């Protein structure tokens, strides 16, 4: 069974992904996070960042694979964030953008490397949503995010992504965002697509997580909050036990 089927399609359960930025994670902290994630039943690790300046992607993936049996999916910030040790890669098309490089250009560059690496690729419609604060993702992609309160644009963008054959929709407020994506936007997007919906960015507490799950998010991604206090991993585990039954 593929990683995509196992994580996103096999059950109707809500999922939780821990986002690891190799540039911002020290080895000791990563080991602690990995151990806590294993004990808490985290579903998947997303690994990547807008910039990788320390060339630590390989070290990070290796450690996670050694310390846990949790699937590791690369969440690439550029075309060269490819590593065959991972289980899969989100093949992101920035469908909220009008920048052709982020829609298809960099994918052409990455394709032969991905083919050689034999990585499972999961085609993903990636949508940046404005959170009231400029983020690394919007700056590095040279694109404007969808306005926070323009639910119709988000809905139509997600619908178009599904019609193009993308397997996932990932709405992201961006790393370090001032707030999470709204309840209404999450609900309206989920109500209008039949593929799994991932939501990330600005999720700092269990109340926000519960709101987004209830609004229809199938998988939540948390990174920054865990870097500051990894106890949220255990809290998320407790929340999912209640939600999933």
N, C-alpha and C positions, 0 to 999 in steps of 0.2 A: 504494500500500500504506500502511495506517495505521501510525502510530508503534507502537501496541500490537503489531501483527502483526510489524513489522520487528524490534523489540527483544526481544519476549518469546515470540513464537510461531514465527518463521520458521525457526529452527534449534534444535538441541538443545544448543548451546554455552552454557557458563556466561557470565554477564554481570557487569560491574562498573560501578557508578554512583558518581560523585563528588558528594557532597552539599555544596552551597554555601549558607551562611547569610549573606544580604546584610548583616546587621547586624554580622557579625564578620569581614568580609572587606574589606580595603583594595584599592583599584584596582590598585596595583602588584603586590600579592600575587596578585590574581585573574588578572591578565595572565600572570604566571609559571605559575600553576596551569593556566590554559587552554592555554598553549603545551606544557607537559609532558603534559597530558592528550591533546592532539592527537598528539604524537609517540609516546605509549604506547598509542594505540588504545583509549582509554576509550570505553565503549559509549554512555553517556548522562550528562547532568548532571541532578541533582535540585536545584531551587532553592526555598528557603523556610525558615521558622523559626517557632518558637512566638510570637515577638514580632518585629515589624518597626518599630523606632522611628525609623529614619533615612530612611524613604521611599526606599530604594535598590533596591527590587526591579526597577524598570524599567531603571535604570542597569546593574545586574548582568546581566540577561538580554540587554540590548543589547550589552554587551561580549562576552559569551560567543558570541553569534551573529556578531559581527564578526570575532572572533579564530579561530573554529573552525567546522566543519560538523557538530559533534557535536549530536545532538538535545537540546533543553532541555525538561525536564518540570517543571512547578511542583508542589512538594510542600507544599501549603498548610497554614499553621498556623491560619488563620481564614478566614471566608467572603469577605473582601475581598482576599485575595491572588490576584488575577486579573490577567493581563496578556496581551493578544492577540499580543504578539511571541513568546511561547513556542510550542513545537510541540504541547504537550499538557499536561494537568493530571491528577494523580491525584485522582479524586473519592472522597475517603476517607470511609468509614463506620466509626466506631470500634466494631467489633463486640465488643471485649473489655469495653466499657462498658455500663452500664445508664442512662446519661445520654441522654435522648431528643434533646437538642440536638445531640449529637455523632453520633447514629445517623441523624437525618433533619432535625432542626430547621434547622440552618445551611445545609443543602443546598437547602432551599426558598428561602432568602434569596439564595443564590448562583446558582441556576438561571437566572434571566433575564439576569444579567450574563454568564454563560458562553455562553448562547445568542447574545447579541449579539456576543460576542467571537469566536464561531465556533471556539472551542478544541476540539480533540479531548479528550474526557473518558474516562478509564479508570477504571471502577468498581473500587474496591479495598477489600477487607476489612482494616482496620487493627487490629492487635492489639498493645497495650502489654504487655510482659512485665517483671516485677519483676527488677531487677538488683542489689538490695541497697542502692540509693541513690535518693532522691527525684529525679525528673527534671522538667524544664520541661514536657514533654508531659503527664505525669500531673497536674501541678498546674494547668496551664491548661485541661485538659479536664475537671477536677473528677471524675476517675474513678480507680478502683483498678486497677492492672495485674494481670494474671494471675500468680499466684505462680510463682516460678522453677522449682519442682520439681513443679508440677501439670500434667504432660504431658497427662493425660486431658482437662482443661478446655480446653487449647490445641487439642487434636485435634478435640474436638467443636465448638468455636467456629469453627475453620477449615472443617470440614465443613459447618456451617450456612451460613457465608458463601458457599461454593461453591453450595450448594443454592438460595440466594437469587438466584443468577445473577451474583455478583461475578466479575470477570475475573482478579483477582490477590488473593493473600493476602500481606500485609506484616507480618511480626513484627518489632517494634522494642523494643530494650531502652532506647531513649531517648538523647538527646544527653547526653554526659558520664556515661554509665552506668558502674558499677563493674566490670561484667563483661559478656561477650557472652551471648547466648541459648545454652542448653546444646546439646551434640551430640545428646543423646537426644530432646529436645523437637523439634529441627529434623528429625531423621530420622522420628520418629513422625508429625509433621504432614504431611511430604512423602509418606509412605507411604499416607496416607489421603485425599489430594486429587489431582485430575487437572488442576489449574490451576497456573500458575507461582507459585513461592514466593520472595518477597524477604525478606532478613534484614538488619537493621542494628542499630547500637548496640554500643559496647564492643569493636569490632574494631580492635585497635591494632597487630597484627603479622601476618606472613604465616602463621605457624603456626595462629593462630585462623581466618584466612580459609580455609586449606586444610582444616581440620577441618569448617567449616561447609559448604563446597562438597561435600566427601565425604559429609556427612550428608544432602545433598539440596537445599541452597539453590540456586536457579537464578540469582539475582542478589544480590550483596552491595553494601551501601551504606556508604561510609566518609566521615565528615566531620571530626570532631574531630581524629583522628590526622593527617589531611592538613594541617589548620591548624597543627599543631605541627611537622610534618616532612613535606613533600610528596614526599619520596623514596619513600614507600610506594606512590605511583602507579606508578612504574617497577617496583617489586618485584611489585606485583599484575599488571602486564602480563606479566612473566616467568613468574609462576605460571600465568596463564591460557594461555600458549603451551604449557605442559607439559600442563595439564589438558585443553585443547581439541584439542591435537594439531596 
